[in-house]
């Protein structure tokens, strides 16, 4: 019976990282980095895209950090 408990414990350890991986894949690009997205969008509306380069790059960096290929 001691072996059965050890096997159950071994199964639980690999399962723990799986939900974290699933949570990351559930994140949609539209919902990632809301702070930088809001600032970027407001700047583009008020000043035009050509005048908002730093905010656009900051949002891209945030998206990359969240795992998106931008």
Gaussian input, Z-matrix of N, CA and C with variables (Angstrom, degrees):
# hf/3-21g

backbone

0 1
 N
 C     1     B1
 C     2     B2     1     A1
 N     3     B3     2     A2     1     D1
 C     4     B4     3     A3     2     D2
 C     5     B5     4     A4     3     D3
 N     6     B6     5     A5     4     D4
 C     7     B7     6     A6     5     D5
 C     8     B8     7     A7     6     D6
 N     9     B9     8     A8     7     D7
 C    10    B10     9     A9     8     D8
 C    11    B11    10    A10     9     D9
 N    12    B12    11    A11    10    D10
 C    13    B13    12    A12    11    D11
 C    14    B14    13    A13    12    D12
 N    15    B15    14    A14    13    D13
 C    16    B16    15    A15    14    D14
 C    17    B17    16    A16    15    D15
 N    18    B18    17    A17    16    D16
 C    19    B19    18    A18    17    D17
 C    20    B20    19    A19    18    D18
 N    21    B21    20    A20    19    D19
 C    22    B22    21    A21    20    D20
 C    23    B23    22    A22    21    D21
 N    24    B24    23    A23    22    D22
 C    25    B25    24    A24    23    D23
 C    26    B26    25    A25    24    D24
 N    27    B27    26    A26    25    D25
 C    28    B28    27    A27    26    D26
 C    29    B29    28    A28    27    D27
 N    30    B30    29    A29    28    D28
 C    31    B31    30    A30    29    D29
 C    32    B32    31    A31    30    D30
 N    33    B33    32    A32    31    D31
 C    34    B34    33    A33    32    D32
 C    35    B35    34    A34    33    D33
 N    36    B36    35    A35    34    D34
 C    37    B37    36    A36    35    D35
 C    38    B38    37    A37    36    D36
 N    39    B39    38    A38    37    D37
 C    40    B40    39    A39    38    D38
 C    41    B41    40    A40    39    D39
 N    42    B42    41    A41    40    D40
 C    43    B43    42    A42    41    D41
 C    44    B44    43    A43    42    D42
 N    45    B45    44    A44    43    D43
 C    46    B46    45    A45    44    D44
 C    47    B47    46    A46    45    D45
 N    48    B48    47    A47    46    D46
 C    49    B49    48    A48    47    D47
 C    50    B50    49    A49    48    D48
 N    51    B51    50    A50    49    D49
 C    52    B52    51    A51    50    D50
 C    53    B53    52    A52    51    D51
 N    54    B54    53    A53    52    D52
 C    55    B55    54    A54    53    D53
 C    56    B56    55    A55    54    D54
 N    57    B57    56    A56    55    D55
 C    58    B58    57    A57    56    D56
 C    59    B59    58    A58    57    D57
 N    60    B60    59    A59    58    D58
 C    61    B61    60    A60    59    D59
 C    62    B62    61    A61    60    D60
 N    63    B63    62    A62    61    D61
 C    64    B64    63    A63    62    D62
 C    65    B65    64    A64    63    D63
 N    66    B66    65    A65    64    D64
 C    67    B67    66    A66    65    D65
 C    68    B68    67    A67    66    D66
 N    69    B69    68    A68    67    D67
 C    70    B70    69    A69    68    D68
 C    71    B71    70    A70    69    D69
 N    72    B72    71    A71    70    D70
 C    73    B73    72    A72    71    D71
 C    74    B74    73    A73    72    D72
 N    75    B75    74    A74    73    D73
 C    76    B76    75    A75    74    D74
 C    77    B77    76    A76    75    D75
 N    78    B78    77    A77    76    D76
 C    79    B79    78    A78    77    D77
 C    80    B80    79    A79    78    D78
 N    81    B81    80    A80    79    D79
 C    82    B82    81    A81    80    D80
 C    83    B83    82    A82    81    D81
 N    84    B84    83    A83    82    D82
 C    85    B85    84    A84    83    D83
 C    86    B86    85    A85    84    D84
 N    87    B87    86    A86    85    D85
 C    88    B88    87    A87    86    D86
 C    89    B89    88    A88    87    D87
 N    90    B90    89    A89    88    D88
 C    91    B91    90    A90    89    D89
 C    92    B92    91    A91    90    D90
 N    93    B93    92    A92    91    D91
 C    94    B94    93    A93    92    D92
 C    95    B95    94    A94    93    D93
 N    96    B96    95    A95    94    D94
 C    97    B97    96    A96    95    D95
 C    98    B98    97    A97    96    D96
 N    99    B99    98    A98    97    D97
 C   100   B100    99    A99    98    D98
 C   101   B101   100   A100    99    D99
 N   102   B102   101   A101   100   D100
 C   103   B103   102   A102   101   D101
 C   104   B104   103   A103   102   D102
 N   105   B105   104   A104   103   D103
 C   106   B106   105   A105   104   D104
 C   107   B107   106   A106   105   D105
 N   108   B108   107   A107   106   D106
 C   109   B109   108   A108   107   D107
 C   110   B110   109   A109   108   D108
 N   111   B111   110   A110   109   D109
 C   112   B112   111   A111   110   D110
 C   113   B113   112   A112   111   D111
 N   114   B114   113   A113   112   D112
 C   115   B115   114   A114   113   D113
 C   116   B116   115   A115   114   D114
 N   117   B117   116   A116   115   D115
 C   118   B118   117   A117   116   D116
 C   119   B119   118   A118   117   D117
 N   120   B120   119   A119   118   D118
 C   121   B121   120   A120   119   D119
 C   122   B122   121   A121   120   D120
 N   123   B123   122   A122   121   D121
 C   124   B124   123   A123   122   D122
 C   125   B125   124   A124   123   D123
 N   126   B126   125   A125   124   D124
 C   127   B127   126   A126   125   D125
 C   128   B128   127   A127   126   D126
 N   129   B129   128   A128   127   D127
 C   130   B130   129   A129   128   D128
 C   131   B131   130   A130   129   D129
 N   132   B132   131   A131   130   D130
 C   133   B133   132   A132   131   D131
 C   134   B134   133   A133   132   D132
 N   135   B135   134   A134   133   D133
 C   136   B136   135   A135   134   D134
 C   137   B137   136   A136   135   D135
 N   138   B138   137   A137   136   D136
 C   139   B139   138   A138   137   D137
 C   140   B140   139   A139   138   D138
 N   141   B141   140   A140   139   D139
 C   142   B142   141   A141   140   D140
 C   143   B143   142   A142   141   D141
 N   144   B144   143   A143   142   D142
 C   145   B145   144   A144   143   D143
 C   146   B146   145   A145   144   D144
 N   147   B147   146   A146   145   D145
 C   148   B148   147   A147   146   D146
 C   149   B149   148   A148   147   D147
 N   150   B150   149   A149   148   D148
 C   151   B151   150   A150   149   D149
 C   152   B152   151   A151   150   D150
 N   153   B153   152   A152   151   D151
 C   154   B154   153   A153   152   D152
 C   155   B155   154   A154   153   D153
 N   156   B156   155   A155   154   D154
 C   157   B157   156   A156   155   D155
 C   158   B158   157   A157   156   D156
 N   159   B159   158   A158   157   D157
 C   160   B160   159   A159   158   D158
 C   161   B161   160   A160   159   D159
 N   162   B162   161   A161   160   D160
 C   163   B163   162   A162   161   D161
 C   164   B164   163   A163   162   D162
 N   165   B165   164   A164   163   D163
 C   166   B166   165   A165   164   D164
 C   167   B167   166   A166   165   D165
 N   168   B168   167   A167   166   D166
 C   169   B169   168   A168   167   D167
 C   170   B170   169   A169   168   D168
 N   171   B171   170   A170   169   D169
 C   172   B172   171   A171   170   D170
 C   173   B173   172   A172   171   D171
 N   174   B174   173   A173   172   D172
 C   175   B175   174   A174   173   D173
 C   176   B176   175   A175   174   D174
 N   177   B177   176   A176   175   D175
 C   178   B178   177   A177   176   D176
 C   179   B179   178   A178   177   D177
 N   180   B180   179   A179   178   D178
 C   181   B181   180   A180   179   D179
 C   182   B182   181   A181   180   D180
 N   183   B183   182   A182   181   D181
 C   184   B184   183   A183   182   D182
 C   185   B185   184   A184   183   D183
 N   186   B186   185   A185   184   D184
 C   187   B187   186   A186   185   D185
 C   188   B188   187   A187   186   D186
 N   189   B189   188   A188   187   D187
 C   190   B190   189   A189   188   D188
 C   191   B191   190   A190   189   D189
 N   192   B192   191   A191   190   D190
 C   193   B193   192   A192   191   D191
 C   194   B194   193   A193   192   D192
 N   195   B195   194   A194   193   D193
 C   196   B196   195   A195   194   D194
 C   197   B197   196   A196   195   D195
 N   198   B198   197   A197   196   D196
 C   199   B199   198   A198   197   D197
 C   200   B200   199   A199   198   D198
 N   201   B201   200   A200   199   D199
 C   202   B202   201   A201   200   D200
 C   203   B203   202   A202   201   D201
 N   204   B204   203   A203   202   D202
 C   205   B205   204   A204   203   D203
 C   206   B206   205   A205   204   D204
 N   207   B207   206   A206   205   D205
 C   208   B208   207   A207   206   D206
 C   209   B209   208   A208   207   D207

   B1=1.4484
   B2=1.5342
   B3=1.3104
   B4=1.4582
   B5=1.5158
   B6=1.3140
   B7=1.4585
   B8=1.5216
   B9=1.3282
   B10=1.4660
   B11=1.5287
   B12=1.3186
   B13=1.4616
   B14=1.5273
   B15=1.3030
   B16=1.4608
   B17=1.5240
   B18=1.3177
   B19=1.4552
   B20=1.5136
   B21=1.3229
   B22=1.4612
   B23=1.5220
   B24=1.3349
   B25=1.4606
   B26=1.5252
   B27=1.3242
   B28=1.4555
   B29=1.5201
   B30=1.3103
   B31=1.4578
   B32=1.5153
   B33=1.3248
   B34=1.4651
   B35=1.5292
   B36=1.3045
   B37=1.4612
   B38=1.5252
   B39=1.3438
   B40=1.4557
   B41=1.5227
   B42=1.3172
   B43=1.4517
   B44=1.5277
   B45=1.3078
   B46=1.4586
   B47=1.5403
   B48=1.3305
   B49=1.4694
   B50=1.5288
   B51=1.3028
   B52=1.4642
   B53=1.5294
   B54=1.3425
   B55=1.4713
   B56=1.5267
   B57=1.3210
   B58=1.4636
   B59=1.5272
   B60=1.3133
   B61=1.4611
   B62=1.5153
   B63=1.3079
   B64=1.4613
   B65=1.5228
   B66=1.3343
   B67=1.4699
   B68=1.5203
   B69=1.3201
   B70=1.4593
   B71=1.5200
   B72=1.3197
   B73=1.4502
   B74=1.5245
   B75=1.3266
   B76=1.4653
   B77=1.5285
   B78=1.3110
   B79=1.4546
   B80=1.5218
   B81=1.3062
   B82=1.4638
   B83=1.5265
   B84=1.3208
   B85=1.4659
   B86=1.5352
   B87=1.3157
   B88=1.4646
   B89=1.5267
   B90=1.3331
   B91=1.4634
   B92=1.5313
   B93=1.3129
   B94=1.4619
   B95=1.5236
   B96=1.2936
   B97=1.4730
   B98=1.5336
   B99=1.3182
   B100=1.4672
   B101=1.5309
   B102=1.3394
   B103=1.4656
   B104=1.5207
   B105=1.3365
   B106=1.4655
   B107=1.5267
   B108=1.3096
   B109=1.4693
   B110=1.5283
   B111=1.3205
   B112=1.4689
   B113=1.5294
   B114=1.3389
   B115=1.4656
   B116=1.5302
   B117=1.3348
   B118=1.4694
   B119=1.5208
   B120=1.3289
   B121=1.4609
   B122=1.5277
   B123=1.3283
   B124=1.4695
   B125=1.5250
   B126=1.3101
   B127=1.4631
   B128=1.5232
   B129=1.3300
   B130=1.4680
   B131=1.5268
   B132=1.3168
   B133=1.4746
   B134=1.5282
   B135=1.3329
   B136=1.4635
   B137=1.5291
   B138=1.3432
   B139=1.4641
   B140=1.5207
   B141=1.3252
   B142=1.4624
   B143=1.5105
   B144=1.3149
   B145=1.4691
   B146=1.5226
   B147=1.3175
   B148=1.4655
   B149=1.5315
   B150=1.3349
   B151=1.4630
   B152=1.5269
   B153=1.3131
   B154=1.4617
   B155=1.5266
   B156=1.3103
   B157=1.4636
   B158=1.5232
   B159=1.3382
   B160=1.4700
   B161=1.5351
   B162=1.3212
   B163=1.4643
   B164=1.5308
   B165=1.3075
   B166=1.4694
   B167=1.5250
   B168=1.3185
   B169=1.4690
   B170=1.5224
   B171=1.3253
   B172=1.4656
   B173=1.5287
   B174=1.3244
   B175=1.4616
   B176=1.5313
   B177=1.3125
   B178=1.4698
   B179=1.5255
   B180=1.3258
   B181=1.4624
   B182=1.5266
   B183=1.3133
   B184=1.4618
   B185=1.5260
   B186=1.3167
   B187=1.4744
   B188=1.5265
   B189=1.3203
   B190=1.4720
   B191=1.5216
   B192=1.3289
   B193=1.4605
   B194=1.5251
   B195=1.3243
   B196=1.4611
   B197=1.5373
   B198=1.3321
   B199=1.4481
   B200=1.5258
   B201=1.3110
   B202=1.4674
   B203=1.5145
   B204=1.3166
   B205=1.4628
   B206=1.5172
   B207=1.3278
   B208=1.4704
   B209=1.5097
   A1=111.32
   A2=117.25
   A3=120.10
   A4=111.87
   A5=117.53
   A6=121.17
   A7=111.77
   A8=117.57
   A9=120.84
   A10=110.09
   A11=116.94
   A12=120.34
   A13=110.61
   A14=116.47
   A15=120.20
   A16=110.57
   A17=117.04
   A18=120.35
   A19=110.91
   A20=118.28
   A21=121.44
   A22=110.25
   A23=116.24
   A24=120.10
   A25=110.42
   A26=117.47
   A27=121.06
   A28=111.14
   A29=117.54
   A30=121.53
   A31=110.01
   A32=117.98
   A33=121.28
   A34=112.30
   A35=118.56
   A36=121.53
   A37=111.57
   A38=120.82
   A39=119.51
   A40=113.52
   A41=118.16
   A42=120.42
   A43=112.34
   A44=118.78
   A45=121.72
   A46=112.77
   A47=120.60
   A48=119.90
   A49=113.42
   A50=118.16
   A51=120.57
   A52=113.17
   A53=121.03
   A54=119.11
   A55=112.85
   A56=118.14
   A57=120.08
   A58=110.10
   A59=116.89
   A60=121.07
   A61=110.24
   A62=117.00
   A63=121.29
   A64=110.18
   A65=117.66
   A66=120.80
   A67=110.80
   A68=118.07
   A69=120.55
   A70=111.05
   A71=117.57
   A72=119.51
   A73=112.09
   A74=117.69
   A75=121.16
   A76=111.89
   A77=118.08
   A78=121.39
   A79=109.52
   A80=115.34
   A81=120.78
   A82=109.48
   A83=117.57
   A84=120.28
   A85=113.11
   A86=116.31
   A87=119.07
   A88=112.71
   A89=117.07
   A90=121.29
   A91=112.74
   A92=117.17
   A93=120.98
   A94=110.39
   A95=117.03
   A96=123.90
   A97=113.11
   A98=119.07
   A99=119.94
   A100=113.81
   A101=117.48
   A102=119.62
   A103=111.19
   A104=116.19
   A105=118.79
   A106=111.01
   A107=116.78
   A108=120.08
   A109=110.13
   A110=116.81
   A111=121.33
   A112=110.52
   A113=116.39
   A114=120.73
   A115=110.79
   A116=115.82
   A117=120.75
   A118=111.59
   A119=116.40
   A120=120.69
   A121=112.32
   A122=116.12
   A123=119.68
   A124=110.46
   A125=116.70
   A126=120.48
   A127=110.99
   A128=116.64
   A129=120.33
   A130=110.67
   A131=117.19
   A132=120.95
   A133=111.02
   A134=116.45
   A135=121.00
   A136=113.73
   A137=117.56
   A138=120.28
   A139=114.85
   A140=117.37
   A141=120.49
   A142=111.38
   A143=115.39
   A144=121.61
   A145=113.06
   A146=117.01
   A147=120.42
   A148=113.13
   A149=118.00
   A150=122.09
   A151=113.48
   A152=118.24
   A153=121.42
   A154=112.74
   A155=116.96
   A156=121.63
   A157=114.82
   A158=118.99
   A159=119.32
   A160=112.98
   A161=117.81
   A162=120.12
   A163=111.34
   A164=116.28
   A165=120.55
   A166=109.31
   A167=117.15
   A168=120.84
   A169=111.32
   A170=117.48
   A171=121.07
   A172=110.39
   A173=116.71
   A174=120.43
   A175=110.37
   A176=117.63
   A177=120.87
   A178=110.46
   A179=117.21
   A180=121.21
   A181=110.82
   A182=116.29
   A183=120.61
   A184=110.67
   A185=116.28
   A186=120.79
   A187=110.49
   A188=117.15
   A189=120.54
   A190=110.12
   A191=115.82
   A192=120.88
   A193=110.93
   A194=117.15
   A195=121.91
   A196=111.82
   A197=116.71
   A198=120.47
   A199=115.65
   A200=117.01
   A201=120.12
   A202=109.86
   A203=116.53
   A204=122.12
   A205=108.65
   A206=115.87
   A207=121.49
   A208=108.45
   D1=-29.48
   D2=178.46
   D3=-59.52
   D4=-34.66
   D5=178.76
   D6=-68.81
   D7=-34.97
   D8=179.84
   D9=-63.28
   D10=-40.77
   D11=179.13
   D12=-65.72
   D13=-40.33
   D14=179.69
   D15=-64.20
   D16=-40.17
   D17=178.74
   D18=-65.31
   D19=-39.74
   D20=179.38
   D21=-63.46
   D22=-40.41
   D23=179.24
   D24=-65.75
   D25=-38.70
   D26=179.71
   D27=-64.50
   D28=-34.92
   D29=-179.52
   D30=-70.14
   D31=-38.39
   D32=-177.77
   D33=-67.02
   D34=-35.83
   D35=-177.30
   D36=-62.18
   D37=-49.64
   D38=179.13
   D39=-66.36
   D40=-26.42
   D41=-178.44
   D42=-72.95
   D43=-26.66
   D44=-176.72
   D45=-60.31
   D46=-46.36
   D47=179.82
   D48=-68.05
   D49=-25.68
   D50=-176.10
   D51=-58.51
   D52=-46.44
   D53=179.62
   D54=-60.99
   D55=-34.78
   D56=178.47
   D57=-63.98
   D58=-39.79
   D59=177.97
   D60=-64.82
   D61=-41.14
   D62=-179.99
   D63=-65.30
   D64=-40.12
   D65=179.46
   D66=-61.47
   D67=-41.72
   D68=179.83
   D69=-64.83
   D70=-38.69
   D71=-179.06
   D72=-71.98
   D73=-20.92
   D74=178.81
   D75=-76.34
   D76=-20.58
   D77=-178.59
   D78=-67.99
   D79=125.24
   D80=-179.63
   D81=-93.68
   D82=150.22
   D83=-179.49
   D84=-57.03
   D85=-33.46
   D86=-178.70
   D87=-68.50
   D88=-20.29
   D89=-176.20
   D90=-103.06
   D91=-9.08
   D92=-178.65
   D93=-81.56
   D94=144.66
   D95=174.24
   D96=54.29
   D97=56.30
   D98=-176.41
   D99=-63.41
   D100=-31.64
   D101=-178.45
   D102=-67.03
   D103=-49.07
   D104=-178.74
   D105=-71.09
   D106=-31.28
   D107=178.47
   D108=-66.33
   D109=-43.94
   D110=-179.01
   D111=-62.18
   D112=-45.79
   D113=-179.71
   D114=-64.48
   D115=-43.45
   D116=178.74
   D117=-60.94
   D118=-48.19
   D119=-178.28
   D120=-63.62
   D121=-41.91
   D122=179.11
   D123=-63.00
   D124=-42.17
   D125=179.48
   D126=-63.13
   D127=-44.82
   D128=-179.03
   D129=-62.11
   D130=-40.43
   D131=179.84
   D132=-66.89
   D133=-43.56
   D134=-175.32
   D135=-80.23
   D136=-37.10
   D137=-170.89
   D138=-119.25
   D139=-14.27
   D140=-176.10
   D141=94.53
   D142=147.88
   D143=-175.23
   D144=-58.14
   D145=-38.63
   D146=-176.86
   D147=-64.21
   D148=-18.51
   D149=-179.26
   D150=-101.65
   D151=9.64
   D152=-174.22
   D153=-124.42
   D154=24.73
   D155=-177.47
   D156=-50.51
   D157=-49.73
   D158=-178.37
   D159=-61.58
   D160=-39.30
   D161=179.17
   D162=-70.12
   D163=-35.30
   D164=177.38
   D165=-65.70
   D166=-44.49
   D167=179.89
   D168=-66.85
   D169=-36.09
   D170=177.55
   D171=-63.51
   D172=-41.09
   D173=178.37
   D174=-67.27
   D175=-40.97
   D176=177.55
   D177=-60.88
   D178=-42.52
   D179=179.48
   D180=-62.94
   D181=-40.89
   D182=177.73
   D183=-63.02
   D184=-43.49
   D185=179.87
   D186=-62.96
   D187=-40.53
   D188=178.11
   D189=-64.18
   D190=-40.91
   D191=179.14
   D192=-62.27
   D193=-31.17
   D194=179.52
   D195=-82.42
   D196=-3.02
   D197=174.57
   D198=102.95
   D199=7.06
   D200=178.89
   D201=-88.85
   D202=143.94
   D203=-179.45
   D204=-91.33
   D205=96.05
   D206=-176.28
   D207=-116.05

